[in-house]
Amino acid sequence: MTDLELERVVPLTGGHNFRDLGGYSTKDGRSVARGLVYRSGTMAELSDEDHAMLDAIGLKVICDFRSSQERDRRPSRLPAMASYEIWARDHQTSAGDVTIALQRPGATADTARAYILEAYRDLAYEQAPSYRELFLRIAQGPLPLVFHCAAGKDRTGIAAALLLDLLGVAREVIAQDYALTDRFFARGCELVAKDPFGAKLKGIDPAVWEPIMRADPSYLAAMFETVEQRHGSAQGFLREELGLGDDILEAIRARLLE
């Protein structure tokens, strides 16, 4: 990683892909404040030292995008007397099982890639209730805050992209932030192997399923293309699908830009 990339990463021994969303310049010459909003992957293996690190950064809120089933299988390891609020939504994912398609004769990496591109066209809508809660909390609630899913790539990556876009960060920079998850590819595969999903991948050639694990900016581009076709802009999605008023959007900018 470059020095600038390393600056974003919070060095958690049992965490995954935990990094600061601050520090990016915006198109109008401002910058996103550091130390207020973080993005992360699973928090199921946090150590006592990691808990101390979260206390040191002053963490106030954890928003967990995972489904009820995911949380039951791999609960976050947090202190019993944690001082931060934990928010999660009781829901089940509606996504299909990609491993079924990948187990069919003739399946290739292109099969996996086509699947995830289509998933990214739907994911922002599936996660809309969670994203609405996240944006409201950033606008009105205590900070610092971290939002996360399992790998910190798909549900988290889309949320981060929508937030940075609202703040005026250029799309190419947003794509670079998303792609940073690839630097944690090996760790991500290690964590997936502990999940029931990983067990389903064991009989499939890694060359076939690898696109699922990668943070390819074209996936994010598919999401932006879809919301712009339906709502005119990404901010149109925030207004129409998440039901966020201009007062909330402006409050987020006021809190996070300097």
Residue frames relative to the residue before (quaternion, step in Angstrom):
aa qw qx qy qz dx dy dz
M 1.0000 0.0000 0.0000 0.0000 0.00 0.00 0.00
T 0.4934 -0.6188 0.5089 0.3386 3.56 -1.20 0.48
D 0.6832 -0.4735 0.3491 0.4326 3.56 -1.28 0.25
L 0.6579 0.5164 -0.3156 0.4482 3.59 0.98 -0.85
E 0.6448 0.5080 -0.3210 0.4723 3.57 1.06 -0.74
L 0.6478 0.5289 -0.3147 0.4490 3.55 0.97 -0.86
E 0.6045 0.5801 -0.3520 0.4173 3.58 1.07 -0.72
R 0.6698 0.5162 -0.2973 0.4432 3.60 1.09 -0.64
V 0.6557 0.5475 -0.3092 0.4180 3.56 1.12 -0.67
V 0.2500 -0.7245 0.6237 0.1534 3.55 -0.93 0.96
P 0.3417 -0.8021 0.4542 0.1835 3.62 -0.42 1.21
L 0.0668 0.7994 -0.5877 0.1053 3.56 0.10 1.32
T 0.4386 -0.7252 0.4628 0.2598 3.59 -0.73 1.00
G 0.7856 0.2678 -0.1511 0.5369 3.58 1.05 -0.69
G 0.5515 0.6118 -0.3896 0.4120 3.56 1.28 0.09
H 0.2520 -0.7598 0.5811 0.1465 3.54 -1.31 0.04
N 0.8744 -0.0234 0.0129 0.4845 3.54 -0.86 1.05
F 0.3355 0.7374 -0.5059 0.2962 3.59 1.06 0.78
R 0.2132 0.8046 -0.5239 0.1810 3.59 -0.45 1.17
D 0.5621 -0.6125 0.4687 0.2986 3.48 -1.31 0.63
L 0.3259 -0.7442 0.5478 0.1996 3.58 -0.94 0.87
G 0.5562 0.6330 -0.3855 0.3758 3.58 1.24 -0.11
G 0.6493 0.5612 -0.3858 0.3385 3.51 -1.38 0.14
Y 0.5800 0.5871 -0.3846 0.4135 3.59 1.19 -0.24
S 0.4103 -0.6887 0.5435 0.2487 3.56 -1.08 0.78
T 0.3264 -0.7347 0.5610 0.1975 3.55 -1.16 0.62
K 0.6701 -0.5240 0.3499 0.3924 3.55 -1.27 0.35
D 0.7120 0.4285 -0.2679 0.4876 3.62 1.15 -0.44
G 0.6689 -0.5634 0.2830 0.3939 3.58 1.22 0.45
R 0.5689 0.5593 -0.4067 0.4451 3.58 1.22 0.14
S 0.2898 -0.7439 0.5610 0.2187 3.58 -1.24 -0.18
V 0.5136 -0.6211 0.4985 0.3194 3.54 -1.26 0.52
A 0.4637 -0.7046 0.4639 0.2707 3.58 -0.72 1.08
R 0.4082 -0.7022 0.5343 0.2343 3.53 -1.07 0.80
G 0.8167 0.3519 -0.2127 0.4049 3.51 -1.34 0.35
L 0.6217 0.5556 -0.3480 0.4287 3.60 1.22 0.30
V 0.7981 0.0839 -0.0238 0.5962 3.59 0.98 -0.85
Y 0.0815 -0.7910 0.6064 -0.0021 3.54 -0.88 1.04
R 0.2140 -0.7359 0.6250 0.1483 3.54 -1.32 0.43
S 0.0025 0.8289 -0.5568 0.0537 3.57 -1.03 0.69
G 0.4221 -0.6175 0.5828 0.3176 3.47 -1.44 0.09
T 0.8435 -0.1888 0.1264 0.4867 3.55 -1.23 -0.49
M 0.1958 -0.7578 0.6125 0.1107 3.52 -1.22 0.66
A 0.3467 0.7870 -0.4444 0.2507 3.55 1.28 0.51
E 0.7733 0.3277 -0.1767 0.5132 3.60 1.17 -0.41
L 0.2478 0.7925 -0.5229 0.1926 3.58 1.13 0.55
S 0.3441 -0.7323 0.5566 0.1885 3.55 -1.06 0.84
D 0.6754 -0.4494 0.3707 0.4521 3.56 -1.29 0.07
E 0.6223 0.5328 -0.3343 0.4660 3.58 1.07 -0.73
D 0.6303 0.5240 -0.3304 0.4679 3.59 1.05 -0.73
H 0.6163 0.5384 -0.3454 0.4594 3.58 1.01 -0.76
A 0.6434 0.5150 -0.3154 0.4706 3.57 1.01 -0.82
M 0.6330 0.5273 -0.3270 0.4629 3.59 1.06 -0.76
L 0.6503 0.5048 -0.3181 0.4703 3.60 0.95 -0.81
D 0.6260 0.5128 -0.3303 0.4859 3.57 1.07 -0.69
A 0.6522 0.5392 -0.3139 0.4306 3.57 1.00 -0.85
I 0.7036 0.4237 -0.2808 0.4965 3.60 1.02 -0.68
G 0.5049 -0.7012 0.3886 0.3202 3.57 1.30 0.05
L 0.1916 0.8310 -0.5071 0.1248 3.58 1.19 0.48
K 0.1823 -0.8083 0.5561 0.0651 3.56 -0.89 1.01
V 0.8207 0.1169 0.0007 0.5593 3.59 0.97 -0.88
I 0.1197 -0.7488 0.6477 0.0743 3.55 -1.15 0.77
C 0.1114 -0.7747 0.6208 0.0441 3.58 -0.77 1.08
D 0.1329 -0.8142 0.5650 0.0136 3.56 -0.49 1.26
F 0.2442 -0.8135 0.5165 0.1089 3.58 -0.46 1.23
R 0.4916 0.6960 -0.4279 0.3013 3.60 1.20 -0.21
S 0.5709 -0.5885 0.4500 0.3538 3.54 -1.23 0.49
S 0.6795 -0.4728 0.3603 0.4300 3.56 -1.29 0.27
Q 0.6530 0.5218 -0.3117 0.4519 3.58 0.97 -0.87
E 0.6475 0.5145 -0.3199 0.4623 3.58 0.96 -0.84
R 0.6724 0.4978 -0.3043 0.4555 3.56 0.91 -0.86
D 0.6335 0.5227 -0.3304 0.4651 3.57 1.07 -0.70
R 0.6853 0.4913 -0.2859 0.4553 3.58 0.97 -0.86
R 0.8094 0.0918 0.0017 0.5801 3.55 0.94 -0.95
P 0.0711 -0.8335 0.5465 0.0398 3.63 0.39 1.14
S 0.5475 -0.5988 0.4679 0.3503 3.54 -1.12 0.67
R 0.3233 -0.7274 0.5708 0.2014 3.57 -1.03 0.81
L 0.1431 0.7937 -0.5642 0.1767 3.53 -0.15 1.36
P 0.6139 -0.5643 0.3887 0.3918 3.60 -1.11 0.56
A 0.5711 -0.6108 0.4264 0.3449 3.58 -1.05 0.76
M 0.7644 0.3088 -0.1628 0.5420 3.57 1.09 -0.73
A 0.1609 0.8211 -0.5322 0.1288 3.58 1.08 0.69
S 0.3898 -0.7427 0.5038 0.2067 3.54 -0.99 0.88
Y 0.6430 0.5317 -0.3394 0.4344 3.60 1.19 -0.15
E 0.5035 -0.6410 0.5014 0.2902 3.51 -1.26 0.63
I 0.1810 -0.7687 0.6051 0.1007 3.57 -1.06 0.78
W 0.0656 -0.7972 0.6000 0.0125 3.57 -0.74 1.08
A 0.1282 0.7574 -0.6344 0.0864 3.56 -1.05 0.85
R 0.3534 -0.7307 0.5514 0.1928 3.55 -1.21 0.55
D 0.3839 -0.7050 0.5449 0.2423 3.57 -0.91 0.92
H 0.3405 0.7143 -0.5456 0.2761 3.56 -0.41 1.23
Q 0.3006 -0.7017 0.6048 0.2267 3.53 -1.34 0.22
T 0.5111 -0.6490 0.4611 0.3240 3.55 -1.02 0.76
S 0.3190 -0.7495 0.5487 0.1881 3.57 -1.07 0.74
A 0.4385 0.7092 -0.4538 0.3143 3.58 1.27 0.02
G 0.4787 -0.6599 0.4993 0.2934 3.55 -1.12 0.69
D 0.5489 -0.6011 0.4709 0.3399 3.53 -1.35 0.15
V 0.3149 -0.7858 0.5056 0.1665 3.56 -0.26 1.28
T 0.5842 0.6024 -0.3874 0.3817 3.59 1.07 -0.58
I 0.5698 0.5800 -0.3911 0.4312 3.61 1.12 -0.51
A 0.6810 0.4759 -0.2835 0.4790 3.57 0.92 -0.92
L 0.6943 0.4918 -0.2832 0.4426 3.57 0.98 -0.83
Q 0.6413 0.5217 -0.3255 0.4589 3.60 1.21 -0.34
R 0.5386 0.6322 -0.4053 0.3820 3.58 1.24 -0.22
P 0.5920 -0.5693 0.4225 0.3832 3.61 -1.11 0.62
G 0.7985 0.2915 -0.2244 0.4764 3.56 -0.98 0.87
A 0.4396 0.6885 -0.4708 0.3332 3.60 1.23 0.01
T 0.0766 -0.7964 0.5999 0.0030 3.56 -1.01 0.87
A 0.7122 -0.3969 0.3375 0.4705 3.53 -1.32 -0.10
D 0.6085 0.5532 -0.3540 0.4455 3.59 1.11 -0.62
T 0.5815 0.5663 -0.3655 0.4556 3.59 1.16 -0.59
A 0.6770 0.4845 -0.2789 0.4787 3.55 0.92 -0.97
R 0.6563 0.5209 -0.3137 0.4467 3.55 0.94 -0.89
A 0.6535 0.5073 -0.3161 0.4644 3.61 0.94 -0.86
Y 0.6286 0.5440 -0.3269 0.4496 3.57 1.03 -0.79
I 0.7332 0.4316 -0.2623 0.4554 3.57 0.74 -0.99
L 0.5781 0.5562 -0.3838 0.4574 3.59 1.12 -0.52
E 0.6637 0.4848 -0.3015 0.4833 3.58 0.96 -0.85
A 0.6255 0.5433 -0.3374 0.4469 3.59 1.01 -0.80
Y 0.6625 0.5105 -0.3100 0.4522 3.59 0.98 -0.81
R 0.6074 0.5438 -0.3632 0.4510 3.59 1.14 -0.43
D 0.7345 0.4075 -0.2184 0.4968 3.58 1.20 -0.53
L 0.5863 0.6709 -0.3601 0.2764 3.55 1.07 -0.79
A 0.6262 0.5411 -0.3548 0.4350 3.60 0.97 -0.75
Y 0.6643 0.4909 -0.2972 0.4789 3.59 1.09 -0.70
E 0.6340 0.5245 -0.3309 0.4620 3.58 1.00 -0.79
Q 0.7542 0.3838 -0.1929 0.4966 3.55 1.02 -0.85
A 0.3191 0.7982 -0.4755 0.1871 3.61 1.24 0.07
P 0.6577 0.4965 -0.3506 0.4449 3.68 0.82 -0.74
S 0.6560 0.4952 -0.3119 0.4766 3.59 1.02 -0.76
Y 0.6628 0.5029 -0.3124 0.4584 3.57 0.94 -0.85
R 0.6048 0.5414 -0.3616 0.4586 3.60 1.01 -0.71
E 0.6642 0.5028 -0.3066 0.4604 3.58 0.88 -0.93
L 0.6329 0.5353 -0.3284 0.4529 3.58 0.97 -0.85
F 0.7058 0.4654 -0.2828 0.4530 3.59 0.73 -1.02
L 0.6285 0.5230 -0.3435 0.4620 3.60 1.02 -0.69
R 0.6682 0.4970 -0.3044 0.4624 3.56 0.97 -0.82
I 0.6289 0.5114 -0.3447 0.4734 3.58 1.02 -0.69
A 0.6775 0.5008 -0.2908 0.4535 3.58 1.01 -0.80
Q 0.8532 0.2216 -0.0337 0.4709 3.56 0.84 -1.01
G 0.7094 0.4977 -0.2575 0.4275 3.58 1.15 -0.50
P 0.6927 -0.4588 0.3426 0.4386 3.56 -1.30 -0.05
L 0.1286 -0.7503 0.6455 0.0628 3.53 -1.19 0.71
P 0.5022 -0.0585 -0.8600 -0.0696 1.64 -2.37 0.91
L 0.1914 -0.7545 0.6247 0.0624 3.48 -1.37 0.61
V 0.1114 -0.7553 0.6373 0.1053 3.55 -1.20 0.56
F 0.1118 -0.7563 0.6375 0.0953 3.57 -1.10 0.71
H 0.0323 0.8209 -0.5652 0.0753 3.54 -0.98 0.82
C 0.1963 -0.7195 0.6433 0.1732 3.52 -1.40 0.19
A 0.7661 -0.3062 0.2292 0.5165 3.62 -0.83 -0.88
A 0.7996 0.2231 -0.1090 0.5468 3.57 0.71 -1.10
G 0.3956 -0.7078 0.4919 0.3170 3.58 1.19 -0.41
K 0.5680 0.6243 -0.3611 0.3964 3.59 1.19 0.48
D 0.8100 0.3202 -0.1611 0.4642 3.58 0.52 -1.16
R 0.7532 0.3415 -0.2078 0.5223 3.62 0.41 -1.16
T 0.6777 0.4720 -0.2789 0.4899 3.56 0.98 -0.87
G 0.6522 0.5373 -0.3185 0.4294 3.58 0.95 -0.86
I 0.6571 0.4937 -0.3114 0.4770 3.57 0.99 -0.79
A 0.6371 0.5213 -0.3324 0.4602 3.60 0.95 -0.82
A 0.6585 0.5043 -0.3081 0.4660 3.58 0.93 -0.89
A 0.6553 0.5195 -0.3134 0.4500 3.58 0.96 -0.86
L 0.6636 0.4959 -0.3074 0.4682 3.59 0.93 -0.85
L 0.6503 0.5116 -0.3157 0.4645 3.58 1.02 -0.77
L 0.6812 0.4773 -0.2964 0.4693 3.58 0.83 -0.94
D 0.6200 0.5328 -0.3444 0.4616 3.59 1.04 -0.70
L 0.6302 0.5272 -0.3275 0.4665 3.59 0.98 -0.82
L 0.6992 0.4768 -0.2664 0.4614 3.58 1.00 -0.81
G 0.5645 -0.6443 0.3669 0.3627 3.59 1.25 -0.10
V 0.3837 0.6978 -0.5053 0.3324 3.58 1.18 0.48
A 0.5362 -0.6508 0.4357 0.3149 3.58 -0.95 0.90
R 0.6061 -0.5985 0.3891 0.3508 3.56 -1.08 0.74
E 0.6466 0.5152 -0.3458 0.4438 3.60 0.94 -0.71
V 0.6349 0.5048 -0.3250 0.4863 3.59 1.11 -0.64
I 0.6147 0.5357 -0.3384 0.4698 3.59 1.04 -0.76
A 0.6455 0.5159 -0.3139 0.4676 3.57 0.99 -0.83
Q 0.6419 0.5188 -0.3220 0.4637 3.58 1.03 -0.76
D 0.6350 0.5140 -0.3346 0.4698 3.58 0.99 -0.77
Y 0.6371 0.5256 -0.3200 0.4642 3.57 0.96 -0.86
A 0.6977 0.4978 -0.2746 0.4359 3.57 0.87 -0.99
L 0.5038 0.6517 -0.4321 0.3671 3.62 1.18 -0.30
T 0.5450 0.6208 -0.4007 0.3964 3.59 1.15 -0.50
D 0.5849 0.5910 -0.3720 0.4126 3.59 1.12 -0.59
R 0.5811 0.5808 -0.3813 0.4239 3.60 1.15 -0.47
F 0.7113 0.4020 -0.2397 0.5244 3.58 1.25 -0.36
F 0.2326 0.8337 -0.4790 0.1464 3.57 1.30 0.37
A 0.6790 0.4989 -0.3058 0.4433 3.59 0.79 -0.99
R 0.6598 0.4956 -0.3015 0.4777 3.58 0.95 -0.90
G 0.6320 0.5392 -0.3322 0.4466 3.58 1.02 -0.76
C 0.6513 0.5034 -0.3095 0.4761 3.58 0.99 -0.84
E 0.6225 0.5461 -0.3299 0.4533 3.57 1.06 -0.78
L 0.6861 0.4757 -0.2836 0.4717 3.58 0.95 -0.85
V 0.6322 0.5333 -0.3322 0.4533 3.58 1.01 -0.80
A 0.6076 0.5786 -0.3484 0.4180 3.57 1.07 -0.74
K 0.6697 0.4938 -0.2941 0.4703 3.60 1.19 -0.49
D 0.6402 0.5271 -0.3010 0.4708 3.55 1.32 -0.19
P 0.6292 -0.5342 0.3886 0.4096 3.64 -1.12 0.46
F 0.5891 0.5644 -0.3693 0.4450 3.59 1.10 -0.61
G 0.6437 0.5330 -0.3151 0.4497 3.56 1.01 -0.82
A 0.6154 0.5492 -0.3464 0.4468 3.57 1.06 -0.72
K 0.6529 0.5141 -0.3134 0.4596 3.58 1.05 -0.72
L 0.6573 0.5234 -0.3107 0.4444 3.58 1.15 -0.55
K 0.5065 0.7113 -0.4068 0.2684 3.57 1.16 -0.52
G 0.7417 0.4056 -0.2408 0.4769 3.59 0.99 -0.69
I 0.6140 0.5423 -0.3353 0.4654 3.57 1.31 0.12
D 0.5570 -0.6077 0.4513 0.3416 3.56 -1.01 0.84
P 0.4879 -0.6810 0.4564 0.2999 3.64 -0.74 1.00
A 0.6033 0.5640 -0.3650 0.4299 3.60 1.08 -0.60
V 0.6400 0.5175 -0.3177 0.4709 3.58 1.20 -0.51
W 0.7885 0.3511 -0.1932 0.4666 3.61 0.80 -0.95
E 0.4432 0.7324 -0.4474 0.2588 3.62 1.17 -0.28
P 0.6202 0.5562 -0.3808 0.4012 3.68 0.88 -0.69
I 0.5796 0.5850 -0.3808 0.4204 3.61 1.13 -0.52
M 0.7291 0.4483 -0.2231 0.4666 3.54 1.04 -0.84
R 0.6170 0.5781 -0.3424 0.4097 3.56 1.20 -0.39
A 0.3482 -0.6999 0.5840 0.2189 3.55 -1.27 0.55
D 0.0206 0.8199 -0.5656 0.0865 3.54 0.36 1.31
P 0.4604 -0.7141 0.4453 0.2825 3.63 -0.59 1.05
S 0.5571 0.6011 -0.4062 0.4042 3.61 1.15 -0.39
Y 0.5755 0.5699 -0.3833 0.4440 3.61 1.15 -0.50
L 0.6693 0.4915 -0.2877 0.4772 3.55 0.93 -0.95
A 0.6190 0.5480 -0.3372 0.4504 3.57 1.05 -0.77
A 0.6243 0.5358 -0.3384 0.4568 3.60 1.06 -0.73
M 0.6288 0.5237 -0.3300 0.4706 3.58 1.04 -0.76
F 0.6800 0.4832 -0.2990 0.4634 3.58 0.80 -0.98
E 0.6294 0.5425 -0.3353 0.4440 3.59 0.96 -0.85
T 0.6762 0.5068 -0.2926 0.4475 3.57 0.92 -0.91
V 0.7033 0.4492 -0.2935 0.4662 3.61 0.76 -0.94
E 0.6410 0.5158 -0.3359 0.4586 3.60 1.07 -0.62
Q 0.6228 0.5255 -0.3417 0.4682 3.60 1.06 -0.68
R 0.7426 0.4300 -0.2262 0.4610 3.58 0.94 -0.87
H 0.8200 0.2453 -0.0805 0.5108 3.57 1.02 -0.80
G 0.5727 -0.6192 0.3729 0.3867 3.60 1.24 0.02
S 0.7767 -0.1005 0.0913 0.6151 3.56 1.15 -0.65
A 0.6406 -0.5012 0.3990 0.4235 3.55 -1.29 0.21
Q 0.6456 0.5023 -0.3292 0.4717 3.59 1.03 -0.68
G 0.5735 0.5659 -0.3709 0.4619 3.57 1.19 -0.50
F 0.6101 0.5346 -0.3341 0.4799 3.57 1.10 -0.71
L 0.6529 0.5144 -0.3199 0.4547 3.59 0.91 -0.89
R 0.6907 0.4737 -0.2822 0.4678 3.57 0.97 -0.83
E 0.7808 0.3938 -0.1915 0.4455 3.56 0.71 -1.12
E 0.7536 0.3789 -0.2173 0.4913 3.60 0.89 -0.87
L 0.7436 0.3671 -0.2186 0.5143 3.59 0.99 -0.81
G 0.3898 -0.7533 0.4574 0.2671 3.58 1.24 -0.28
L 0.4052 0.7161 -0.4711 0.3178 3.58 1.12 0.63
G 0.3497 -0.7480 0.5292 0.1954 3.55 -0.83 0.99
D 0.6763 -0.4889 0.3579 0.4189 3.54 -1.28 0.28
D 0.5944 0.5697 -0.3737 0.4272 3.60 1.11 -0.56
I 0.6544 0.4937 -0.3097 0.4818 3.59 1.03 -0.77
L 0.6582 0.5087 -0.3181 0.4549 3.58 0.89 -0.89
E 0.6709 0.4838 -0.3004 0.4751 3.57 0.97 -0.81
A 0.6159 0.5416 -0.3483 0.4539 3.60 1.06 -0.66
I 0.6256 0.5235 -0.3368 0.4703 3.59 1.04 -0.73
R 0.6518 0.5019 -0.3194 0.4704 3.58 0.89 -0.88
A 0.6640 0.5198 -0.3119 0.4378 3.58 0.90 -0.92
R 0.6957 0.4773 -0.2785 0.4590 3.60 1.00 -0.78
L 0.8029 0.3638 -0.1564 0.4456 3.57 0.90 -0.89
L 0.6883 0.4588 -0.2976 0.4766 3.61 1.18 -0.26
E 0.0255 -0.7874 0.6158 0.0097 3.54 -1.13 0.70
